[in-house]
Amino acid sequence: MKADNITSPKALSLALIHDFGKLLVLFGEDDANIMCSTIVLKHGELGRGLDSTITTWNHDEFGFQKLRRYLPPDMAWVIRYHSLSPLLKGELHQFLTPEELTWFPLLRLLW
């Protein structure tokens, strides 16, 4: 990130902690459950946010569950959805809330 002149404190912090959930591998969790992309199982309602969408569980969700109470909402959201490839490709924007749309650029910086 520094080589790309990204200086946002939030983005730099996320670069360090976004994969916190991968620590589960050290405690015996199967790699197949941790080292994978998040997959949408069922779409939610348009404009209701990604919380209304059902996805698979992986290291993103574990990291989110453990860190969310210590982070601002935008950073917690980025941790939760940083492996959701359809979101990163712009395929899920119609499901985002207006607030989540403001958080998306932070996710793009991390990606």
TORMARTOR-594385 format. One line per 10 residues: number of its first residue (from 0); for each residue x, y, z of N, C-alpha, C, O, CB. Coordinates in Angstrom, 2 decimals, decimal comma. Atoms other than C-alpha are relative to their C-alpha. Glycine has a CB too. Layout:
! residues N
NUM	X:Y:Z:X:Y:Z:X:Y:Z:X:Y:Z:X:Y:Z  ...;
***
This chain:
! residues 111
0	0,81:-1,18:0,00:0,00:0,00:0,00:0,87:1,26:0,00:0,56:2,24:-0,68:-0,93:-0,01:1,19  -0,89:-1,16:-0,02:2,83:2,37:0,78:0,60:0,23:-1,38:0,75:1,38:-1,80:1,12:-0,20:1,04  -0,55:-0,13:1,35:4,33:1,66:-2,66:-1,00:0,62:-0,96:-0,62:1,26:-1,94:0,45:-1,36:-0,53  1,06:-0,57:0,83:0,97:2,67:-4,17:-0,46:1,36:0,54:-1,49:1,88:0,10:-1,18:-0,95:-0,07  0,31:-1,30:-0,61:0,96:5,90:-2,08:-1,36:0,04:0,68:-2,01:1,08:0,69:0,06:1,07:-1,05  1,22:0,03:-0,79:-2,05:4,79:-0,05:0,38:0,35:1,42:1,15:-0,36:2,07:-0,72:-1,40:-0,08  -0,39:-0,50:-1,32:-1,82:6,74:3,17:-1,16:0,03:1,00:-0,98:0,45:2,14:0,58:1,38:-0,13  1,16:0,01:-0,88:-5,31:6,32:4,64:0,28:-0,87:1,23:0,60:-2,05:1,09:-1,26:-0,52:-0,75  -0,23:0,81:-1,21:-4,90:5,22:8,28:-0,93:-1,21:0,09:-0,51:-2,28:0,54:-0,17:0,86:1,23  0,93:1,14:-0,03:-8,01:3,04:7,97:0,45:-1,09:-0,95:0,44:-2,27:-0,60:-1,42:0,45:-0,34;
10	-0,43:1,00:0,98:-6,74:1,33:4,83:1,25:-0,73:0,46:1,36:-1,94:0,32:0,24:0,66:-1,37  -1,23:0,63:-0,49:-3,31:0,71:6,34:-0,29:-0,93:1,18:0,30:-2,01:1,28:1,01:1,07:0,42  0,38:0,87:-1,12:-4,87:-0,68:9,52:-0,68:-1,26:-0,50:-0,41:-2,36:-0,02:-0,93:0,75:0,97  0,70:1,17:0,57:-7,14:-2,95:7,48:0,97:-0,95:-0,68:0,79:-2,17:-0,64:-1,07:0,44:-0,99  -0,99:0,86:0,64:-4,15:-4,22:5,54:0,65:-0,94:1,02:1,01:-2,07:0,70:1,08:0,86:-0,70  -0,63:0,81:-1,05:-2,74:-5,49:8,83:-0,96:-1,01:0,65:-0,53:-2,09:1,05:0,55:0,91:1,06  0,90:0,84:-0,80:-5,88:-6,99:10,38:-1,09:-0,72:-0,80:-1,82:-1,53:-0,22:-0,65:0,83:1,04  1,15:0,54:0,73:-8,26:-8,00:7,56:-0,05:-1,52:-0,03:-1,14:-2,09:-0,15:0,00:0,52:-1,41  -0,01:1,46:0,03:-7,18:-11,65:7,59:0,14:-0,62:1,39:0,59:-1,76:1,52:1,14:-0,48:-0,87  -0,03:0,49:-1,38:-7,40:-12,04:11,37:-0,66:-1,38:0,12:-0,19:-2,23:0,87:-0,69:0,99:0,94;
20	0,74:1,26:-0,06:-9,88:-14,89:10,83:0,79:-1,21:-0,47:0,43:-2,34:-0,16:-1,23:0,12:-0,80  -0,82:1,13:0,46:-7,21:-17,01:9,16:0,75:-0,67:1,14:1,32:-1,75:0,97:0,99:0,47:-1,07  -0,62:0,63:-1,16:-5,83:-17,67:12,62:-0,68:-1,31:0,38:-0,09:-2,13:1,08:-0,03:0,95:1,18  0,71:1,25:-0,29:-8,45:-20,43:12,85:0,77:-1,22:-0,50:0,67:-2,30:0,08:-1,38:0,02:-0,63  -0,78:1,11:0,54:-6,13:-22,59:10,75:0,98:-0,51:1,05:1,25:-1,72:1,12:0,76:0,44:-1,27  -0,96:0,39:-1,03:-3,65:-22,60:13,64:-0,65:-0,83:1,11:0,04:-1,50:1,89:0,65:1,23:0,61  0,73:0,72:-1,04:-6,36:-24,11:15,85:-0,77:-1,18:-0,55:-1,70:-1,67:0,09:-0,94:0,94:0,72  0,53:1,24:0,52:-7,27:-27,00:13,57:-1,16:0,11:-0,98:-1,63:-0,92:-1,47:-0,41:-0,81:1,10  1,09:-0,12:0,98:-9,99:-25,57:11,32:0,52:-0,39:-1,38:1,64:-0,04:-1,76:-0,58:1,46:-0,02  -0,35:0,45:1,34:-9,93:-27,12:7,86:0,25:1,20:-0,91:-0,56:2,13:-0,96:-1,12:-0,89:-0,58;
30	-0,32:-1,08:0,94:-8,25:-24,88:5,28:-1,14:0,29:-0,97:-1,35:1,44:-1,34:1,25:-0,36:-0,79  1,09:-0,18:0,95:-11,22:-25,43:2,96:-1,10:0,90:0,54:-1,85:1,50:-0,23:-0,59:-1,35:-0,37  1,01:-0,86:-0,62:-13,43:-23,56:5,44:0,51:1,42:0,24:-0,28:2,31:0,56:-0,45:-0,60:1,31  -0,61:-1,28:-0,36:-11,03:-20,66:5,89:0,60:0,72:-1,20:0,37:1,91:-1,38:1,07:-0,22:1,05  -0,74:-0,61:1,10:-8,94:-20,04:2,77:-0,81:-0,04:-1,29:-0,41:-0,68:-2,26:1,34:-0,72:-0,20  0,87:0,04:1,17:-11,74:-19,45:0,31:-0,72:1,33:-0,14:-0,75:2,15:0,79:-1,02:-1,16:0,11  0,80:-1,20:0,21:-13,84:-16,71:-1,21:-1,38:-0,20:0,59:-1,87:-1,32:0,72:-0,11:0,33:-1,51  1,38:0,04:-0,48:-17,21:-15,85:0,23:-0,92:-0,14:-1,21:-0,73:0,53:-2,22:-0,35:1,28:0,83  0,92:0,27:1,10:-20,03:-17,13:-1,98:-1,42:0,39:0,44:-1,84:0,08:1,55:0,05:-1,50:-0,43  1,39:-0,36:-0,30:-23,55:-15,70:-2,13:-0,88:-1,24:-0,19:-0,86:-1,86:-1,25:-0,50:1,18:-0,93;
40	0,92:1,12:0,07:-26,10:-18,42:-1,36:-1,41:0,46:-0,32:-2,15:-0,21:-1,04:0,00:-0,77:1,32  1,33:-0,55:0,26:-29,21:-16,24:-1,41:0,08:1,52:0,07:0,56:2,08:1,05:-1,05:-0,55:1,02  -0,01:-1,46:0,03:-29,59:-12,62:-2,43:-1,06:0,56:0,94:-2,12:-0,03:1,13:-0,23:0,52:-1,43  0,96:-0,69:-0,86:-31,28:-10,24:-0,05:-0,86:0,94:-0,81:-0,98:0,82:-2,03:0,72:0,76:1,10  0,86:-0,98:0,65:-33,59:-7,38:-0,82:0,84:1,17:-0,51:1,82:1,57:0,12:-1,09:0,50:0,97  -0,72:-1,13:0,57:-32,43:-4,54:-3,04:0,05:1,16:0,98:-0,96:1,53:1,58:-0,66:0,43:-1,31  -0,19:-1,16:-0,85:-31,00:-1,66:-1,06:-0,08:-0,24:1,49:-0,04:0,71:2,27:-0,99:0,99:-0,34  0,13:0,33:-1,43:-31,32:-3,49:2,29:1,33:-0,33:0,66:1,39:-0,55:1,86:-0,95:-1,16:0,18  -1,32:0,27:-0,56:-27,62:-4,13:2,72:0,40:-1,45:-0,11:-0,43:-2,34:-0,29:0,05:0,42:1,42  -0,51:1,36:0,12:-25,41:-7,15:2,60:-0,39:-0,89:1,18:-0,31:-2,11:1,08:1,50:0,02:-0,13;
50	0,48:0,81:-1,13:-26,69:-8,25:6,01:-1,25:-0,78:-0,37:-1,57:-1,78:0,28:-0,27:0,89:1,21  1,20:0,73:0,43:-29,86:-9,32:4,18:0,33:-1,09:-1,02:-0,56:-1,81:-1,47:-1,01:0,97:-0,59  -0,46:1,01:0,94:-27,80:-11,55:1,87:0,60:-1,17:0,78:1,33:-0,95:1,75:1,04:0,59:-1,00  -0,57:1,18:-0,67:-26,92:-15,11:2,91:1,23:-0,45:-0,79:1,16:-0,68:-1,99:-1,06:-1,16:0,10  -1,26:0,39:0,62:-23,32:-16,07:2,20:0,61:-1,19:0,75:0,18:-1,54:1,85:0,99:1,18:-0,03  -0,76:1,04:-0,69:-20,95:-18,89:3,02:0,83:0,66:1,11:1,00:1,87:1,14:0,92:-0,77:-1,00  -0,78:-0,45:-1,14:-18,84:-18,60:6,16:1,46:-0,32:-0,27:1,78:-1,41:-0,74:-0,49:-0,67:1,32  -1,43:0,25:0,10:-15,07:-18,24:6,08:0,74:0,93:0,97:0,15:1,44:1,92:0,51:0,20:-1,47  -0,80:-0,80:-0,93:-12,26:-16,29:7,73:-0,51:1,44:0,12:-0,31:2,08:1,15:1,45:0,02:-0,44  0,55:-1,36:-0,06:-13,98:-12,98:6,88:-0,99:0,14:1,16:-0,90:1,07:1,96:-0,68:0,36:-1,33;
60	1,05:-0,06:-1,03:-16,95:-13,72:9,13:0,59:-0,17:1,40:0,19:0,53:2,33:-1,07:-1,08:-0,26  -0,62:0,18:-1,31:-14,81:-15,00:11,99:0,71:1,28:0,44:0,53:1,73:1,57:1,00:-1,18:-0,04  -0,69:-1,25:-0,33:-12,63:-11,88:11,87:-0,99:1,10:0,35:-0,78:1,84:1,31:0,87:0,44:-1,16  1,04:-1,00:-0,27:-15,73:-9,68:11,72:-0,61:-0,22:1,38:-0,74:0,73:2,15:-1,08:-0,06:-1,08  0,64:0,29:-1,28:-17,36:-11,44:14,69:0,91:0,34:1,18:0,44:0,81:2,21:-0,40:-1,47:0,06  -0,93:-0,25:-1,10:-14,23:-11,08:16,82:0,42:1,46:0,14:0,69:1,92:1,25:1,23:-0,85:-0,18  -0,55:-1,36:-0,04:-13,22:-7,52:15,87:-1,04:1,12:-0,07:-0,72:2,27:0,22:0,95:0,17:-1,11  0,98:-1,05:0,27:-16,47:-5,67:15,14:-0,27:0,95:1,16:-0,52:2,13:0,94:-1,29:-0,62:-0,41  0,29:-0,89:-1,14:-16,98:-4,31:18,65:1,13:0,98:0,29:0,97:1,91:1,07:-0,29:-0,84:1,24  -1,16:-0,87:-0,23:-13,53:-2,68:18,53:0,28:0,95:-1,16:1,17:1,80:-1,07:1,22:-0,85:0,26;
70	-0,28:-0,76:1,23:-13,74:-1,10:15,06:-1,18:0,88:-0,39:-2,32:0,60:-0,01:0,34:-0,96:-1,14  1,11:-0,77:0,57:-15,75:1,62:13,36:-0,77:-0,88:-0,99:-0,20:-1,82:-1,55:0,52:1,30:-0,69  0,84:0,85:0,87:-18,63:0,19:11,29:0,57:-0,22:-1,40:0,45:-1,32:-1,95:-1,35:0,60:-0,13  -0,51:0,18:1,37:-16,94:0,80:7,93:1,15:-1,01:-0,04:1,23:-1,81:-0,97:0,48:1,34:-0,56  -1,13:0,95:-0,03:-13,79:-1,13:8,91:-0,51:-1,41:0,28:-0,02:-2,37:-0,32:1,04:0,42:1,07  0,57:1,33:-0,29:-15,82:-4,00:10,38:-0,66:-0,57:-1,26:-0,53:-1,76:-1,55:-1,02:0,07:1,18  0,68:0,42:1,23:-17,87:-4,16:7,15:1,02:-0,48:-1,03:0,80:-1,49:-1,70:-0,84:1,16:-0,58  -1,04:0,40:0,95:-14,71:-4,32:5,03:0,58:-1,36:0,38:0,78:-2,20:-0,49:1,13:1,06:-0,06  -0,52:1,30:-0,43:-13,35:-7,19:7,11:-1,01:-1,11:-0,32:-0,63:-2,18:-0,78:0,31:0,01:1,52  1,03:1,01:0,22:-16,66:-9,05:6,80:-0,15:-0,40:-1,47:-0,45:-1,55:-1,77:-1,32:0,50:0,52;
80	0,30:0,27:1,41:-16,90:-8,77:3,02:1,20:0,09:-0,92:1,02:0,16:-2,14:-1,04:0,95:-0,47  -1,16:-0,20:0,88:-13,32:-8,48:1,74:0,27:-1,17:-0,95:1,04:-1,01:-1,89:1,21:0,24:0,83  -0,17:1,14:0,91:-13,47:-11,94:0,10:-1,26:-0,28:-0,83:-1,35:-1,33:-1,46:0,37:-1,24:0,78  1,24:0,18:0,76:-16,91:-11,50:-1,48:0,24:0,50:-1,43:-0,04:1,65:-1,75:-1,20:0,77:0,67  -0,43:-0,40:1,34:-15,72:-11,48:-5,09:-1,08:0,65:-0,85:-0,76:1,58:-1,58:0,54:-1,18:-0,72  1,00:-0,73:0,79:-19,08:-10,54:-6,69:-0,13:1,47:0,41:-0,41:2,33:-0,42:-1,36:-0,68:0,14  0,04:-1,38:-0,46:-19,06:-7,40:-4,54:1,17:0,78:-0,59:1,00:1,90:-1,08:0,04:0,06:1,54  -1,19:-0,67:0,53:-15,53:-6,55:-5,62:-0,10:0,24:-1,50:0,50:1,17:-2,03:1,24:-0,81:0,31  0,21:-0,16:1,44:-16,59:-7,00:-9,25:-1,13:0,97:-0,32:-1,41:1,23:-1,49:-0,29:-1,35:-0,63  1,09:-0,95:0,21:-19,47:-4,55:-8,76:-1,33:-0,64:-0,30:-2,25:0,04:-0,77:0,35:0,91:-1,11;
90	1,22:0,73:0,34:-22,16:-7,21:-9,13:-1,07:0,05:1,09:-2,18:-0,43:0,88:0,33:-1,42:-0,29  0,95:0,00:-1,11:-23,88:-6,60:-5,78:-0,38:1,40:0,47:-1,05:1,55:1,50:0,58:-0,78:1,16  0,24:-1,37:-0,46:-24,10:-2,82:-5,57:-1,48:0,31:0,21:-1,82:1,13:1,06:0,58:0,98:-0,98  1,43:-0,26:-0,13:-27,88:-2,88:-5,98:-0,53:-0,46:1,35:-1,62:-0,05:1,75:-0,77:-0,67:-1,12  0,44:0,50:-1,30:-28,11:-4,68:-2,62:0,52:0,88:1,15:0,04:0,76:2,28:0,47:-1,43:0,20  -0,62:-0,81:-1,05:-26,00:-2,14:-0,70:-0,91:1,13:0,46:-1,71:1,67:-0,31:1,31:0,57:-0,50  0,68:-1,18:-0,53:-27,46:0,50:1,56:0,80:1,23:-0,43:1,95:1,10:-0,85:-0,13:-0,07:1,57  -0,78:-1,21:0,31:-26,48:4,12:0,90:1,27:0,12:0,86:2,31:0,56:0,38:-0,87:1,24:0,21  -1,18:-0,05:-0,87:-24,13:3,88:3,89:1,08:-0,98:-0,47:2,26:-0,63:-0,51:-0,39:-0,32:1,45  -0,97:0,98:0,49:-22,48:0,70:2,56:0,67:0,48:-1,29:1,84:0,20:-1,52:-0,67:-1,36:-0,24;
100	-0,59:-0,55:1,23:-21,96:2,43:-0,78:1,13:0,98:0,32:2,10:1,09:-0,44:-1,08:0,70:-0,85  -1,08:-0,92:-0,38:-19,87:5,05:1,04:1,21:-0,77:0,55:2,33:-0,25:0,54:-0,51:1,00:1,05  -1,09:0,82:-0,53:-17,79:2,24:2,60:0,74:-0,76:-1,09:1,88:-1,17:-0,89:-0,53:-0,97:1,04  -0,57:0,82:1,07:-17,11:0,46:-0,70:1,38:0,49:-0,45:2,26:-0,35:-0,68:-0,93:-0,02:-1,19  -1,35:-0,42:0,41:-14,13:2,68:-1,70:1,11:-0,47:0,94:2,23:-0,72:0,49:0,04:1,50:-0,10  -1,00:0,51:-0,94:-12,33:1,58:1,48:0,30:-1,47:-0,29:1,45:-1,90:-0,19:-0,50:0,17:1,46  -0,20:1,40:0,39:-12,84:-2,04:0,45:0,86:-0,08:-1,26:1,76:-0,92:-1,35:-1,36:-0,71:-0,24  -0,79:-0,02:1,24:-11,45:-1,24:-3,03:1,46:0,33:0,28:2,36:-0,23:-0,35:-0,59:1,01:-0,99  -1,39:-0,32:-0,36:-8,35:0,32:-1,45:0,72:-1,23:0,53:1,89:-1,46:0,21:0,04:1,12:1,03  -0,60:1,21:-0,57:-7,72:-2,89:0,47:0,24:-1,04:-1,09:1,28:-1,70:-1,11:-0,89:-0,59:1,10;
110	-0,09:1,02:1,04:-8,35:-5,08:-2,56:1,07:0,36:-0,99:1,30:-0,37:-1,95:-1,34:-0,18:-0,71;
***
